[in-house]
Structures are given as C-alpha cells and as structure tokens.
Amino acid sequence: MHISNRITGLLGGGSDGWEIFNRARHMIGNGVPVTELTIGEHDIRTAAPILQDMYKSAMAGHTGYASVPGTDTLRDTVAQRVSARTGVPTTRDNVVITPGGQSALFASHMAVCDPGDTALYLDPFYATYPGTLRGVSAVPKCIQTRAADAFQPRAADIAAAAQGAKSLLINSPNNPTGVVYSRATMEGIAQVCIKNNLWLISDEVYDTQIWEGDHISPRALPDMAARTLVVGSMSKSHAMTGSRCGWVVGPEAVIEHIINLSTHTTYGVPGFIQDAACFALDQGAPLEEEIAAPFRRRRALAQKVLAEQNAVALVPSHGAMYLMLDVRSTGLSGEAFANALLDQHHIAVMPGESFGQAAAGHLRVAMTIEDSAFEAALRTLCTFAETKVA
C-alpha cells in the first residue's frame, strides 16, 4: 500500500535537525546526567493560579465540545491584547483559537497556499518550518540571512526570491538566533510583500521576551493588515507549553476559512484550557514579565561570561529564550562542536546547522536551566572552545 507523498516527504529527504537532542535524551535514559540546553521549555511549570483556574473550569463542567473558533471570551481577550499592543483595531472576528502555535502556522499556510505554490521562509529557521510548508503541499523556498548582518534579513534578498511566490514566513523575536527584527528590517519586508503581492505570516510567539529595542508586528505597518496573518501562543509568554493554546489573527475573510479548517481537523481547543488562558491573559504584563524574567537575567549572565573570553562570540541577543553563539574560531562545525561537547562534558546544545545553513558554525543555547547551573555550563562551553582555537 502506498503512503502519501505529502506525509513521507515532510522532511524533504533530509534530517529533522534533532539528532543532538535525541542523543542527549538517550544518554539520560541510560542514567547519564546531561545538562540540557536544547529546547525552549521553561524550567518553571505553569503557574499554580492558572492551573487552579483550569481545574475550576473543568469541575464546573467546561469539559465538553468548546466553540470551534474559540470561546467568545478568549477571542475577545486576544483581540483586546493585540489592539493594545499594536494599535491595530482587532475584534473577535479577526481571531481563531488553535491547539498551539504550530497548529496556527499550519492553518495559516493552508489558508493562503494552494498545492504547488512557492512559500518563502528565512534561514536560520525553526526546525518545523520547512515540514509545515511541505505538509500543506506548498514548495518551500529558503532565503538565507547572514551572520555578518546579525541575521537581520535583507529586503533585496527577499525581493530576489519573491517572483511567483505566494507567502513569506518570518519570526521575530527569532528562534533560533534571539534576534529582534529592526523597524527598518520590518519596513523593508513589508514593502517587498506589497510590491510582490505576498501574504506575510508572522510568527510572534516570543513577543513578550524583548530584552532590547521594540517588538514590531508587521500587521501594524501601513497597508499590511489586509495581507498579514499573525501567529500567537500561550506557550512561551505564560509557560503553558503543554496546554496547547494558540491563535491566528488576520483579516475576517481568512479567519472564517481557518474556522472551517478547524471544524474538519482539530475541532477546537478544550474549554477549560481556554478559560485558563483567559485567566492568564487577564493577569496582564506583570505575569508576562515574571515568566520572562529568568531569561532576561540569564542573558545578562551570558554577556558577562562571554565578555571574559575570545573563543566564542555572541550574536546580538535582543529577545527570546535563546542565545546564538558563534564558534567558527574553533574550526569546528556547529554539529561537530555540539557532539564533542555532549560526549566530553555531557552538555547538550543545538548546532546551528539544525536550523539551516546560514548559522553553520554556530550553536543555539536555550537559557532554560537554573542560573548557577546555566552559568557553569556556559563557562565549560567557553573553556572547551578555547582548547580548540588554533
């Protein structure tokens, strides 16, 4: 029996980029202690008051089928949050609730790409992006950014790839680099999208983790609201990764069709989770700042450690829970460095090559363990790098 090309081709015949992570987990399973700096999972759990509200909702009976577009209350809450943060008038009709940001990415591309359409994305990229595009039967087309530009995409590079394309996927604050796209970068992207009639899909799940500068949602730029879909999530902003609650914000006509897609695929998000998401969002900026604080603190720790040596360079880190480290001075690829670090020091980091080729010779380090352990692991990484520099 034949399995569909769509599902067997998700990885494009290549790696899924998670070999180091899988090796580390295998070592842990065999009783070997490993310091994991691989995935974007908070070292704190979902706050107790959010879980208590979730429990209260479930016990009150909100355990049946919830409204497929999302409850009116949560859609209104998300719309109000977006309006307040961006200045763009937004109502519940611009919002559909999804089972996490990954589902929102898939739904957004399903909404704007037909089979065979070219869908653009930027390198470095979050590991699921190419597979998501293949999953909707689009043709992924990668545009490399440059380490020399601190991985800020160049509008000219996007324009050169845009002819005949249908969509462009961006992510700021960026995973894996920690880069926040500047206003000039965003305005350049917007102009390319307008000129080439591209849909822009903006993954903004790290919008509460800004260490320097400002987060600019491209939907707020002139003439962009009608061609932009914004992906959001409770996962990173409220440490609710396992709750699987996200959303798409966009033009009403597109949202209507994504609601139809939800009816035929996910059939919505559990009501008690949506109620807990409303409760969490209603706590406002203080809770979001509390969730982000450990990463802000660890970034400062990392800057101090890295300033004391010359073997490892830090890519300008202005947001998100990751650092991108340049280890090209060692002469090793990111993959070789990460494998050796795991073997010799039992520290697991993600090689830049897991996220495309633009970050070859780099490492992505997740700032997701307790401060002193994080500092110790980073110092060991730097000392290890120093032994490899000629």
Steps between C-alpha positions, in 0.01 A plus 500: 500500500621850415544762771440854381791699360380790713568318826809306397654815353460725806876502565592541134726197516723663761545511876248636748786682676444338839785247511685666790179531701416134438854391593479697824164349591636151425795566732266622774287190451809291562572680825762746374447851644478759221462878524232573240510837324309379196129573492292806586333353807482718810670370812192612693159340460171670422415730790279344766222763474463422126474128574252568778284699260527216245389252767215727608376526142521126443319421824231752406430291191692672219628163379276445200544626145601863507418750230722409203617858425580539869278631776376852452669597825846380395468640149399836647789487748755422228354773277522757780860398573599532135326837466675633811845372398491601132245779466322305226121475556429131554180315590411138565421467129873545434593215738481121491627288790722203408668210683828686541718711274606206282139434405461872429799493263355205312153654480638834380687339212202280415296820475726680251694232308366267235685178411811589304513862617843628602517586870801704614672475838824627651814311600572451793152363565312314770539131423134433410464776241602311183293196595198718573522649151538157341209377710263745330643392161678829446854517360738633769752758381768606745661845514827517689577777742859578595695478822679820392160677510418352842246290308281802418343407163573722203198623306697465176558131564131442565405699190737291288315184609148642499401477134222247468492425874179503703610554860785593729547364854695707752571468873595788729619475773679223321549136583782392475707820492344718772499787251218758502435643155553874487243747372706545184502125445125471554424794274718348229318168533164677482592684181612178333173331598291787363697527177491125436149434633624259767311379802711559811477246781658644814589257781496718812491243779799666674352851499516530880872416510665824388830589666599797284306711250135455408291225355340616174209299369492543120120497511529849649693641204320697224294286260606175670197402710317365195787268400642391837419200718648511850569182696487524880506258789477462877797264502795737537332806651325312781698173535200305369684287243305181572161668501515546121317829463585742220332718242504657157418870459417626152238633257147384576458317168812291563403427860161372384669240282747399772199441724366264232837325495487461879156342473646234270828442686553592865140583596620767736678528834358367829287759677671468838835577335352804326359622831842463662656689209251783557589506868873509416464781246288698746798510739658741253860611467614412856457126441659517154797686646531242778512217244758686289720611793720186525600530135577869531715420803683211332568707191681751723694214659597374155616842387728517804646152446554551128669836553774322695624290207562520125424154362119532489310802365141590581263595219312816614234353726204736534217255568373143550634232733802406288855609435672448165871443552761524226765226541658527156831604660539138611502373144215264587154489352214555739415131474856386577528743792163398646575128470841537663358718780235237571749214492768664712302722738143367484365841400239495224454801270349525154735545203421793273478256209181359656334826395641531148836588351513873575598422860759233419783523751262632765315352798155570638498500879167496682509703823273252672678376812564654842736800498807350668480180296455705184804714577710194580399326176576812296844535660575136421390556140731800468795318657441209263494741205827659612673159481397472135617843382828474312 
